[in-house]
Amino acid sequence: MSNSQSNQPIIKVQPPSLFRKVFWFGVVGVLAAAVYVLASLIFSRVFQLETQWATGVAVIIAAILSYFGQYYLTFQVQGHHHIHGTRFTMQLIVVLVLNALFIKVAHDHFMMPLWLATSAFAVFMPVGNFIIYQGFTFRQQRSPS
């Protein structure tokens, strides 16, 4: 039976190591977090958007950067944007809700400066994200051997 008849790949691609995933997750995450904080400040101070709108738009911008960085660099997913993109979008909706709640409480109720509230959110969010990315968002279906 030839290789094309068995639908087996000619070259087996090894999944990235945990060390590589953590490294690239950190690089992409730091860039996305910086974009989130800067965009939050720009939208709230320059464009005068309300805090929740400014941080919400900033999360979406940072999420686009994060999705493609995590997809291509961290988890090296092969195809299936429709699956992983849908999972990522579901996770993003949860993050948007958590962001709105956190900023509302930290900034509006406890009077934490916006730069500190957004920075705190950007620091605590990655741990949960990595676990969910690894186990759900960018999980690839195992091919039958």
C-alpha positions in Angstrom: 0.0 0.0 0.0 1.5 3.3 -1.0 1.8 6.3 1.3 -0.9 8.3 -0.6 -3.3 5.3 -0.3 -2.9 5.1 3.5 -3.4 8.8 4.1 -0.3 8.8 6.3 1.8 11.9 6.2 5.2 11.5 4.6 6.9 13.5 7.3 5.6 13.3 10.9 5.7 16.6 12.6 6.6 16.5 16.2 4.5 18.6 18.5 6.4 21.5 20.1 7.9 20.9 23.5 6.4 22.3 26.6 9.5 24.5 27.1 9.1 25.9 23.5 5.3 26.5 24.2 6.0 28.3 27.4 8.7 30.5 25.8 6.6 31.5 22.8 3.5 31.9 25.0 5.5 34.4 27.1 6.8 36.3 24.1 3.4 36.6 22.5 1.7 37.2 25.8 4.0 40.1 26.7 3.5 41.7 23.3 -0.3 41.2 23.6 -0.3 42.6 27.2 1.7 45.6 26.2 -0.7 46.3 23.3 -3.7 45.8 25.6 -2.4 48.3 28.2 -1.3 50.9 25.6 -4.5 50.6 23.6 -6.6 51.0 26.7 -4.8 54.2 27.6 -4.9 55.5 24.1 -8.6 54.8 23.7 -9.5 56.2 27.1 -7.2 59.3 27.1 -6.8 60.3 23.5 -10.2 59.2 22.1 -12.1 59.8 25.4 -13.9 56.4 25.4 -15.4 55.3 28.7 -13.2 52.9 30.6 -15.1 49.7 29.8 -15.3 50.6 26.1 -11.6 51.5 25.9 -10.4 48.3 27.6 -12.9 46.2 25.7 -11.6 47.4 22.3 -8.1 47.0 23.6 -8.8 43.3 24.5 -10.1 42.7 21.0 -7.0 44.2 19.4 -4.6 42.3 21.7 -6.6 39.1 21.1 -6.1 39.3 17.3 -2.3 39.6 17.9 -2.5 36.8 20.5 -4.5 34.4 18.3 -2.1 34.4 15.4 1.0 34.4 17.6 -0.3 31.5 19.7 -1.6 29.6 16.6 1.6 29.9 14.6 4.4 30.3 17.1 3.4 28.7 20.4 1.2 25.7 19.5 2.2 25.4 15.8 -1.3 24.3 14.9 -1.7 22.7 11.5 -4.8 24.2 9.7 -8.3 24.2 11.1 -8.7 28.0 11.7 -12.5 27.3 11.8 -12.1 25.1 14.8 -9.4 26.9 16.7 -10.7 30.3 15.8 -14.2 29.4 17.1 -12.7 28.1 20.4 -10.5 31.2 20.7 -13.6 33.4 20.1 -15.5 31.6 22.8 -12.6 32.0 25.2 -12.3 35.7 24.2 -16.0 36.3 25.1 -15.3 35.0 28.6 -12.2 37.2 28.9 -14.1 40.2 27.8 -16.7 39.6 30.5 -14.0 39.0 33.1 -12.2 42.2 31.9 -15.3 44.3 32.2 -16.1 43.0 35.7 -12.5 43.4 36.9 -12.0 46.9 35.5 -15.4 48.0 36.9 -14.5 46.8 40.4 -10.8 47.8 40.4 -11.1 51.1 38.7 -14.6 52.4 39.3 -15.2 51.0 42.9 -11.7 50.8 44.4 -10.4 53.9 42.4 -7.4 52.0 41.2 -5.6 54.0 38.4 -6.5 52.6 35.0 -2.9 51.8 34.1 -2.6 49.7 37.3 -6.0 48.0 36.8 -5.2 47.0 33.2 -1.7 46.0 34.1 -3.0 43.7 36.9 -5.5 42.1 34.6 -2.8 41.6 31.9 -0.6 39.9 34.5 -3.1 37.5 36.0 -4.9 36.5 32.8 -2.1 34.5 31.1 -1.9 31.6 33.6 -5.5 30.6 33.0 -5.2 31.3 29.3 -2.2 28.9 28.9 -4.0 26.1 30.6 -7.2 26.6 28.5 -5.1 27.1 25.2 -3.2 23.8 25.9 -6.2 21.7 26.8 -8.9 23.2 24.6 -8.4 26.1 22.3 -5.4 24.9 20.4 -5.7 21.2 21.1 -5.3 19.2 17.9 -7.2 16.0 17.2 -4.8 13.0 17.3 -4.6 11.2 14.0 -5.4 7.5 14.2 -2.1 5.4 14.1 
